[in-house]
């Protein structure tokens, strides 16, 4: 699973250079390319990130990652059919807990990037498309290339990522089985408690590191 969020955090850890302002009209492939290239540069030069400064990474993610992702849709897809049985309040808590889990669990992923090269594949997109797949490939010395597909949807505030597919496996689908088992055993509230407990453990572990 760490592969998923290495790419998740790598892509949107900071904004694109000031020379290229990203806004709601920025095409999805341009968004992915511009932000990814800028992030790679910053990760390689930021000594705090390279040394494993969790607070530094979390600050970058909080400020720059979250606006580019639709965490509510990600949570809905990960929870699956059980999402419909959750109340609005439960849906809000699930979304917040899942978002926190993703960011907290993989906040150290950025510290692992050094010599990776990102190849951007041609994007097929029609003028009226509202869902687009942006394909990339991560290459690094001594390892097989990893295919990374970003699934984005068009919203009123620009293109947002709602899934990341690594080597053909969806991030949200990868969580669906364990979420479904938890709901069957302990209900929606049980899933919320489980996610919030994991988040509390991660906060404690990172505070002590």
PEURDA-V694902 format. One record per residue. N is the residue number from 0. SS is DSSP state (~ for helix, > for strand, _ for the rest). Layout:
{{N | SS} {N | SS}}
//
This chain:
{{0 | _} {1 | ~} {2 | ~} {3 | ~} {4 | ~} {5 | ~} {6 | ~} {7 | ~} {8 | ~} {9 | ~} {10 | ~} {11 | _} {12 | _} {13 | _} {14 | _} {15 | _} {16 | _} {17 | _} {18 | _} {19 | _} {20 | _} {21 | _} {22 | _} {23 | _} {24 | _} {25 | _} {26 | _} {27 | ~} {28 | ~} {29 | ~} {30 | ~} {31 | ~} {32 | ~} {33 | ~} {34 | ~} {35 | ~} {36 | ~} {37 | ~} {38 | ~} {39 | ~} {40 | ~} {41 | ~} {42 | ~} {43 | ~} {44 | ~} {45 | _} {46 | ~} {47 | ~} {48 | ~} {49 | ~} {50 | _} {51 | _} {52 | _} {53 | ~} {54 | ~} {55 | ~} {56 | ~} {57 | ~} {58 | ~} {59 | ~} {60 | ~} {61 | ~} {62 | ~} {63 | ~} {64 | ~} {65 | ~} {66 | ~} {67 | ~} {68 | >} {69 | _} {70 | ~} {71 | ~} {72 | ~} {73 | ~} {74 | ~} {75 | ~} {76 | ~} {77 | ~} {78 | ~} {79 | ~} {80 | ~} {81 | ~} {82 | ~} {83 | ~} {84 | ~} {85 | _} {86 | _} {87 | ~} {88 | ~} {89 | ~} {90 | ~} {91 | ~} {92 | ~} {93 | ~} {94 | ~} {95 | ~} {96 | ~} {97 | ~} {98 | ~} {99 | ~} {100 | ~} {101 | ~} {102 | ~} {103 | ~} {104 | ~} {105 | _} {106 | _} {107 | _} {108 | ~} {109 | ~} {110 | ~} {111 | ~} {112 | _} {113 | _} {114 | _} {115 | _} {116 | >} {117 | >} {118 | >} {119 | >} {120 | _} {121 | _} {122 | _} {123 | _} {124 | _} {125 | _} {126 | _} {127 | _} {128 | _} {129 | _} {130 | >} {131 | >} {132 | >} {133 | >} {134 | >} {135 | >} {136 | >} {137 | >} {138 | >} {139 | _} {140 | _} {141 | _} {142 | _} {143 | _} {144 | _} {145 | >} {146 | >} {147 | >} {148 | >} {149 | >} {150 | >} {151 | >} {152 | >} {153 | >} {154 | >} {155 | _} {156 | _} {157 | >} {158 | >} {159 | >} {160 | >} {161 | >} {162 | >} {163 | >} {164 | >} {165 | >} {166 | _} {167 | _} {168 | >} {169 | >} {170 | ~} {171 | ~} {172 | ~} {173 | ~} {174 | ~} {175 | ~} {176 | ~} {177 | ~} {178 | ~} {179 | ~} {180 | ~} {181 | ~} {182 | ~} {183 | ~} {184 | ~} {185 | ~} {186 | ~} {187 | ~} {188 | ~} {189 | ~} {190 | ~} {191 | ~} {192 | ~} {193 | ~} {194 | ~} {195 | ~} {196 | ~} {197 | ~} {198 | ~} {199 | ~} {200 | ~} {201 | ~} {202 | ~} {203 | ~} {204 | ~} {205 | ~} {206 | ~} {207 | ~} {208 | _}}
//
